[in-house]
Amino acid sequence: MQRINLPEEISEIIKAVEAGGFDAFAVGGAVRDSLLGETPLDWDLATNAAPDALAEIFPDAEMTDSKFGVIKLEIKSEVKPEATGFLVDIARFRVDGNYSDHRRPDDVIFVDHIEDDLKRRDFTVNAIAYNPGKGFIDPFDGRQDIQEKLIRVVGDPLVRFEEDPLRMMRAARFAAETGFDIHKKTYKAILQKGALLEKISADRIRQEFEKLIVAKFAGKGLKMLHSLGLMPVIVGELAEEMTSREMTDFDTLAENIDKTKRIKDRRLGLFYLCFERKGALAAVRRLKFDSKMTGKLEDALNHLESMCFLADKFEIKQFIAKIGPDRYEYLDGLSKAQRIVYDLQEHKILGRYYLLQDMEANKEPMFISDLKIDGNDIIENGIAEGEKVGEILGMLLDLVHKEPKRNTKEELLRYAEQYATNIIKATFRKVRWIR
């Protein structure tokens, strides 16, 4: 009998449920991943035990969804209490009712047999159950599909995509995670039903896209999104109006993205950089990323190109002082990934690196906080007050960006007086005259 190695804790949970007179099986992604030779982080179990019975067996468990009969256990290692454990969801066997909201069933019916529970699952590779004593329950040949590297819907794909259109995005995401192909019948159904994804919230679309972009085979996932006609739900009308340059950049990204580190904000930046700036900014807003991610992607679109043309220490200092070190670090990492994807020369990246190394070695001032005077010094010396203080500090920062040796208290106070009284000198502080 073919077997998978369950963690000891999972085997003990199954035994505990069986000791109570019920059935229990490992199901879903954990079984799929185990068959693929991967180590699952979380486990799902299915049982015919009612929630109250499970509560008696596992008094420390948390009831997370009474409607669907789901409890959650957090497993910690007794040998290494400080080690990261894993989560276990235990759900009652059920079949789903109608999906009026294209997301979750309006109601569920609890059933007694695992085979009925497996019928409601999305893809055959996720519709496999395993019990150490009973072996595999695989009514839809999910193991065969794993061997043939196919993603196939359980049941009629047209019906299943009507129930929850997000399953179409999940198909592309599973392709990105496993490298599998999508079964012909499932593929055709997505082409036919793709427009239904417009009914799905931006949050759910974004979550699937974020998983796809960092997957092991993200390039394949991006190609799937395009060939299945699902790009409009990611970037809106941009997908219908891609220029030849945008299409070339997208194709190159899909071909080479797997060579880059699987860092979400970096790969998302690479994706949106395929498109012209104005449309890409609108596409970022479409998926409603959180403010931190939105800021990074806007930086990628607004500032990456200009960063690539920084030619000397002064320009680098001005740029970093304007956007801050964290934002610069993101853009620098993004430029390195972009070089890998598009096979660009690295001399500009290395140039910035060596200039920064030299600036750090010489402790050259970068920010207002690096100045040898502060606003109190300007006020106490009677040079300026109020908003003028901040303006003068900004002027002094420009000065020491060009001439770091002038970053002494005496020098800066002298220039502060000049800037406060000589508006012309202050105006031309950034000008570098060409002879």
C-alpha positions as CSV (number, residue, x, y, z in Angstrom):
1,M,0.0,0.0,0.0
2,Q,1.3,3.4,-1.0
3,R,1.9,5.6,2.1
4,I,2.9,9.1,3.1
5,N,4.8,9.9,6.3
6,L,2.4,11.8,8.5
7,P,4.0,13.9,11.3
8,E,3.6,12.0,14.6
9,E,1.3,14.7,16.0
10,I,-1.1,14.3,13.0
11,S,-1.1,10.5,13.5
12,E,-1.9,11.0,17.2
13,I,-4.8,13.3,16.4
14,I,-6.3,10.8,14.0
15,K,-5.9,8.0,16.6
16,A,-7.6,10.2,19.2
17,V,-10.6,10.8,16.9
18,E,-10.8,7.1,16.0
19,A,-10.7,6.2,19.7
20,G,-13.8,8.2,20.1
21,G,-15.5,6.0,17.5
22,F,-15.2,8.3,14.4
23,D,-13.3,8.4,11.2
24,A,-10.5,10.9,10.4
25,F,-8.4,11.6,7.3
26,A,-5.7,14.0,6.2
27,V,-7.0,15.9,3.2
28,G,-6.3,18.7,0.8
29,G,-3.1,20.5,0.2
30,A,-1.1,18.7,2.9
31,V,-1.7,15.3,1.2
32,R,-1.0,16.8,-2.2
33,D,2.3,18.4,-1.1
34,S,3.3,15.2,0.7
35,L,2.8,13.2,-2.5
36,L,5.0,15.8,-4.2
37,G,7.8,15.3,-1.7
38,E,7.3,18.6,0.1
39,T,6.8,19.3,3.8
40,P,3.4,20.8,4.5
41,L,3.3,23.7,7.0
42,D,-0.3,23.3,7.9
43,W,-2.6,20.3,7.9
44,D,-6.3,19.8,7.3
45,L,-8.2,16.8,8.7
46,A,-11.7,15.7,7.8
47,T,-14.0,13.7,10.1
48,N,-17.5,12.6,10.7
49,A,-17.3,13.7,14.3
50,A,-19.6,16.6,15.2
51,P,-18.0,19.7,16.7
52,D,-19.2,19.0,20.2
53,A,-17.6,15.5,20.0
54,L,-14.4,17.1,18.8
55,A,-14.5,19.6,21.7
56,E,-14.6,16.7,24.1
57,I,-11.7,14.9,22.5
58,F,-9.7,18.2,22.1
59,P,-10.8,20.5,25.0
60,D,-8.0,23.0,24.1
61,A,-9.1,23.4,20.5
62,E,-10.6,26.6,19.1
63,M,-13.9,26.6,17.3
64,T,-13.2,28.8,14.3
65,D,-16.4,28.2,12.2
66,S,-19.4,26.6,13.8
67,K,-21.4,26.8,10.5
68,F,-18.8,24.6,8.7
69,G,-18.0,22.5,11.7
70,V,-14.3,23.5,11.9
71,I,-12.0,23.5,14.9
72,K,-8.3,24.6,15.0
73,L,-5.4,23.0,16.9
74,E,-2.0,24.6,17.3
75,I,0.7,21.9,17.6
76,K,3.9,22.7,19.5
77,S,6.9,20.5,19.9
78,E,7.2,19.1,23.4
79,V,10.9,18.5,22.8
80,K,11.5,22.0,21.5
81,P,8.8,24.3,22.9
82,E,10.5,27.3,21.4
83,A,10.3,25.8,17.9
84,T,7.6,26.9,15.4
85,G,4.8,24.5,15.3
86,F,2.0,24.0,12.8
87,L,-1.7,24.5,12.6
88,V,-4.3,21.8,12.2
89,D,-7.9,22.4,11.0
90,I,-10.3,19.6,11.7
91,A,-13.6,19.9,9.7
92,R,-16.7,17.7,9.6
93,F,-17.5,15.8,6.4
94,R,-19.9,18.0,4.4
95,V,-21.4,18.8,1.0
96,D,-22.1,22.3,-0.1
97,G,-25.3,24.0,-1.0
98,N,-25.8,26.8,-3.6
99,Y,-23.2,29.5,-4.1
100,S,-25.4,32.7,-4.5
101,D,-22.5,35.0,-3.7
102,H,-19.9,33.2,-6.0
103,R,-17.8,32.7,-2.9
104,R,-19.1,30.5,-0.1
105,P,-22.1,28.0,0.0
106,D,-25.3,29.4,1.4
107,D,-25.5,26.3,3.6
108,V,-23.9,23.0,4.1
109,I,-25.1,19.5,4.8
110,F,-23.0,17.3,7.1
111,V,-22.5,13.8,5.8
112,D,-21.0,10.5,7.1
113,H,-18.7,9.5,4.3
114,I,-15.4,11.0,3.2
115,E,-16.2,10.2,-0.5
116,D,-19.1,12.7,-0.4
117,D,-16.8,15.3,1.3
118,L,-14.2,15.0,-1.5
119,K,-16.8,15.8,-4.2
120,R,-17.0,19.4,-3.1
121,R,-13.3,20.1,-3.4
122,D,-12.0,22.2,-6.3
123,F,-9.3,20.1,-8.1
124,T,-8.6,16.4,-8.1
125,V,-5.1,16.9,-6.7
126,N,-6.8,18.4,-3.6
127,A,-9.5,15.8,-3.4
128,I,-7.3,13.0,-2.0
129,A,-7.8,11.7,1.6
130,Y,-5.3,9.6,3.6
131,N,-5.6,7.6,6.7
132,P,-2.6,5.5,8.0
133,G,-4.8,2.4,8.5
134,K,-7.2,2.8,5.5
135,G,-4.7,4.2,3.0
136,F,-5.8,6.6,0.3
137,I,-9.3,7.5,-0.7
138,D,-9.0,8.9,-4.2
139,P,-12.3,8.8,-6.1
140,F,-11.2,11.3,-8.7
141,D,-7.8,9.9,-9.6
142,G,-5.9,12.8,-8.1
143,R,-2.8,10.8,-7.6
144,Q,-2.8,9.9,-11.3
145,D,-3.1,13.6,-12.1
146,I,-0.2,14.3,-9.9
147,Q,1.9,11.7,-11.8
148,E,0.8,13.3,-15.1
149,K,1.2,16.8,-13.7
150,L,-2.3,17.9,-14.5
151,I,-4.7,20.4,-12.8
152,R,-8.2,19.1,-13.3
153,V,-11.5,20.3,-11.7
154,V,-13.5,17.8,-9.7
155,G,-16.8,17.5,-11.6
156,D,-18.0,19.8,-14.3
157,P,-15.6,22.8,-14.5
158,L,-18.3,25.1,-15.9
159,V,-20.5,24.4,-12.9
160,R,-17.6,24.6,-10.4
161,F,-16.4,28.0,-11.8
162,E,-19.9,29.3,-11.6
163,E,-20.0,28.4,-7.9
164,D,-16.8,30.2,-7.2
165,P,-15.0,32.0,-10.0
166,L,-11.9,32.4,-7.9
167,R,-11.1,28.7,-8.7
168,M,-10.0,29.9,-12.1
169,M,-7.3,32.1,-10.5
170,R,-6.4,29.2,-8.2
171,A,-5.9,26.9,-11.2
172,A,-3.3,29.4,-12.5
173,R,-1.8,29.7,-9.1
174,F,-1.5,25.9,-8.7
175,A,0.2,25.8,-12.0
176,A,2.7,28.3,-10.7
177,E,3.3,26.4,-7.5
178,T,3.6,22.9,-9.0
179,G,4.7,23.5,-12.6
180,F,1.7,21.4,-13.7
181,D,-0.4,22.0,-16.8
182,I,-4.1,22.7,-16.8
183,H,-6.3,19.9,-18.1
184,K,-7.8,20.6,-21.5
185,K,-11.4,20.6,-20.3
186,T,-10.6,22.8,-17.4
187,Y,-8.6,25.1,-19.6
188,K,-11.5,25.6,-22.0
189,A,-13.9,26.2,-19.2
190,I,-11.7,29.0,-17.9
191,L,-11.6,30.6,-21.3
192,Q,-15.4,30.5,-21.3
193,K,-16.1,31.6,-17.8
194,G,-13.2,34.0,-17.1
195,A,-15.4,37.1,-17.1
196,L,-17.1,35.9,-13.9
197,L,-14.0,36.9,-12.0
198,E,-15.2,40.5,-12.3
199,K,-17.7,39.5,-9.6
200,I,-14.9,38.6,-7.2
201,S,-13.5,41.2,-4.7
202,A,-10.1,42.8,-5.3
203,D,-8.8,41.4,-2.0
204,R,-9.4,37.8,-3.1
205,I,-7.9,38.3,-6.5
206,R,-4.9,40.1,-5.0
207,Q,-4.3,37.2,-2.5
208,E,-4.1,34.6,-5.3
209,F,-1.9,36.8,-7.5
210,E,0.5,37.4,-4.6
211,K,0.8,33.7,-4.1
212,L,1.3,33.1,-7.8
213,I,4.0,35.8,-8.2
214,V,6.3,34.2,-5.5
215,A,5.7,30.6,-6.5
216,K,8.4,28.3,-7.7
217,F,7.2,28.4,-11.3
218,A,5.9,32.0,-11.3
219,G,6.8,32.4,-14.9
220,K,4.5,29.6,-15.9
221,G,1.8,31.2,-13.8
222,L,2.1,34.5,-15.6
223,K,2.0,32.8,-18.9
224,M,-1.2,31.0,-17.8
225,L,-2.8,34.2,-16.7
226,H,-2.2,35.7,-20.2
227,S,-3.2,32.6,-22.2
228,L,-6.3,32.0,-20.2
229,G,-7.4,35.6,-20.7
230,L,-7.3,36.4,-16.9
231,M,-4.9,39.4,-17.1
232,P,-7.8,41.9,-17.1
233,V,-8.7,41.0,-13.5
234,I,-5.1,41.9,-12.5
235,V,-4.4,45.1,-14.6
236,G,-7.8,46.0,-16.0
237,E,-7.9,47.6,-19.5
238,L,-4.1,47.5,-19.8
239,A,-4.4,43.8,-20.7
240,E,-6.4,44.7,-23.8
241,E,-4.1,47.5,-24.9
242,M,-0.6,46.2,-24.4
243,T,1.9,47.8,-26.8
244,S,4.5,45.7,-28.5
245,R,7.1,47.0,-26.0
246,E,4.9,46.0,-23.0
247,M,4.2,42.6,-24.5
248,T,7.9,42.0,-25.1
249,D,8.8,43.0,-21.5
250,F,6.0,40.8,-20.1
251,D,7.2,37.8,-22.2
252,T,10.7,38.4,-21.0
253,L,9.6,38.6,-17.4
254,A,7.6,35.4,-17.7
255,E,10.6,33.7,-19.2
256,N,13.1,34.8,-16.5
257,I,11.3,35.7,-13.3
258,D,12.1,32.3,-11.8
259,K,15.8,33.3,-11.8
260,T,15.1,36.0,-9.3
261,K,14.6,35.6,-5.5
262,R,11.1,34.8,-4.4
263,I,10.5,38.2,-2.7
264,K,7.0,39.4,-3.1
265,D,7.4,43.2,-3.3
266,R,10.4,42.8,-5.7
267,R,8.5,40.5,-8.1
268,L,5.4,42.6,-8.0
269,G,7.6,45.6,-8.9
270,L,9.0,43.7,-11.8
271,F,5.5,42.9,-13.0
272,Y,4.1,46.4,-12.9
273,L,7.2,47.8,-14.6
274,C,6.2,45.9,-17.7
275,F,3.5,48.5,-18.3
276,E,3.5,52.3,-19.0
277,R,3.6,54.3,-15.8
278,K,0.2,55.9,-15.7
279,G,-1.7,52.8,-16.5
280,A,0.4,50.7,-14.1
281,L,-0.3,53.1,-11.2
282,A,-4.0,52.7,-11.8
283,A,-3.5,48.9,-12.0
284,V,-1.8,48.9,-8.6
285,R,-4.7,50.8,-7.1
286,R,-7.1,48.3,-8.7
287,L,-5.9,45.4,-6.5
288,K,-6.0,47.5,-3.3
289,F,-2.6,46.6,-1.8
290,D,-2.0,47.8,1.7
291,S,-0.4,51.2,2.0
292,K,3.1,49.9,2.5
293,M,3.1,47.7,-0.6
294,T,1.3,50.4,-2.6
295,G,4.1,52.8,-1.6
296,K,6.8,50.4,-2.8
297,L,5.1,49.8,-6.1
298,E,4.5,53.5,-6.7
299,D,8.2,54.0,-6.0
300,A,9.1,51.4,-8.5
301,L,7.1,53.1,-11.2
302,N,8.0,56.7,-10.2
303,H,11.6,56.5,-9.2
304,L,13.4,53.3,-10.4
305,E,14.3,54.8,-13.8
306,S,15.7,58.0,-12.4
307,M,17.7,56.0,-9.8
308,C,19.4,54.1,-12.6
309,F,20.9,57.4,-13.9
310,L,22.5,58.5,-10.6
311,A,26.0,59.3,-11.7
312,D,27.9,60.6,-8.7
313,K,27.9,60.9,-4.9
314,F,26.0,64.2,-4.9
315,E,23.1,62.8,-6.9
316,I,23.0,59.6,-4.8
317,K,23.0,61.6,-1.6
318,Q,20.2,63.8,-2.9
319,F,18.1,60.9,-4.0
320,I,18.5,58.9,-0.7
321,A,17.9,62.0,1.4
322,K,14.7,62.6,-0.5
323,I,13.2,59.1,-0.3
324,G,14.9,57.6,2.7
325,P,17.2,54.5,3.1
326,D,14.4,51.9,3.2
327,R,12.9,53.0,0.0
328,Y,16.3,53.2,-1.6
329,E,17.1,49.7,-0.5
330,Y,13.9,48.4,-2.1
331,L,14.6,50.1,-5.4
332,D,18.2,48.9,-5.4
333,G,17.1,45.3,-4.9
334,L,14.5,45.8,-7.6
335,S,17.1,47.1,-10.0
336,K,19.3,44.0,-9.4
337,A,16.3,41.7,-10.1
338,Q,15.5,43.7,-13.3
339,R,19.1,43.2,-14.4
340,I,18.7,39.5,-14.1
341,V,15.4,39.4,-15.9
342,Y,16.4,41.6,-18.9
343,D,20.1,40.6,-19.0
344,L,21.3,44.2,-18.4
345,Q,24.8,45.3,-17.6
346,E,25.6,45.7,-13.9
347,H,28.1,48.6,-14.1
348,K,25.5,51.1,-12.9
349,I,24.5,48.9,-9.9
350,L,28.1,48.3,-9.0
351,G,28.9,52.0,-9.5
352,R,26.3,53.0,-6.9
353,Y,27.5,50.3,-4.6
354,Y,31.1,51.4,-4.6
355,L,30.2,55.1,-4.2
356,L,28.0,54.2,-1.2
357,Q,30.7,52.1,0.3
358,D,33.1,55.1,0.0
359,M,30.6,57.5,1.5
360,E,30.0,55.2,4.4
361,A,33.8,54.7,4.9
362,N,34.3,58.4,5.0
363,K,31.2,59.0,7.1
364,E,29.9,61.6,4.6
365,P,26.7,63.3,5.8
366,M,23.5,62.0,4.1
367,F,20.6,63.3,6.2
368,I,19.7,66.5,8.2
369,S,20.4,64.5,11.3
370,D,24.0,64.1,10.2
371,L,24.6,67.8,10.2
372,K,26.8,69.2,13.0
373,I,24.2,71.7,13.9
374,D,20.4,71.5,14.4
375,G,17.4,73.8,14.5
376,N,18.2,74.9,18.1
377,D,21.6,76.1,17.0
378,I,20.1,78.3,14.3
379,I,17.5,79.7,16.7
380,E,19.9,80.3,19.6
381,N,22.3,82.2,17.3
382,G,19.5,84.5,16.1
383,I,19.7,83.4,12.5
384,A,16.1,82.4,11.8
385,E,12.9,81.1,13.5
386,G,9.8,79.1,12.5
387,E,9.6,77.5,9.1
388,K,12.7,79.3,7.9
389,V,14.8,77.1,10.2
390,G,13.8,73.9,8.3
391,E,14.5,75.6,4.9
392,I,18.0,76.6,6.0
393,L,18.7,73.1,7.3
394,G,17.7,71.8,3.9
395,M,20.1,74.3,2.2
396,L,22.9,73.2,4.5
397,L,22.3,69.6,3.7
398,D,22.7,70.4,0.0
399,L,26.0,72.1,0.8
400,V,27.5,69.2,2.7
401,H,26.2,66.8,0.0
402,K,28.6,68.6,-2.4
403,E,31.3,69.4,0.1
404,P,31.3,67.0,3.1
405,K,34.3,68.8,4.7
406,R,32.1,71.8,5.4
407,N,30.1,69.8,7.9
408,T,31.5,71.6,11.0
409,K,29.5,73.7,13.4
410,E,31.5,76.9,12.6
411,E,31.1,76.5,8.8
412,L,27.5,75.6,8.9
413,L,26.5,78.5,11.2
414,R,28.4,80.8,8.8
415,Y,26.6,79.5,5.8
416,A,23.3,79.6,7.6
417,E,23.7,83.3,8.2
418,Q,24.5,83.8,4.5
419,Y,21.5,81.8,3.4
420,A,19.2,83.7,5.8
421,T,20.3,87.1,4.4
422,N,21.3,86.4,0.8
423,I,18.4,84.9,-1.0
424,I,20.4,84.8,-4.3
425,K,23.2,82.7,-2.9
426,A,20.6,80.3,-1.4
427,T,18.8,80.0,-4.7
428,F,21.9,78.9,-6.6
429,R,23.2,76.5,-3.9
430,K,22.6,73.4,-6.1
431,V,23.9,74.9,-9.3
432,R,27.2,73.3,-10.6
433,W,28.6,75.7,-13.1
434,I,30.0,74.3,-16.4
435,R,33.0,76.0,-17.8
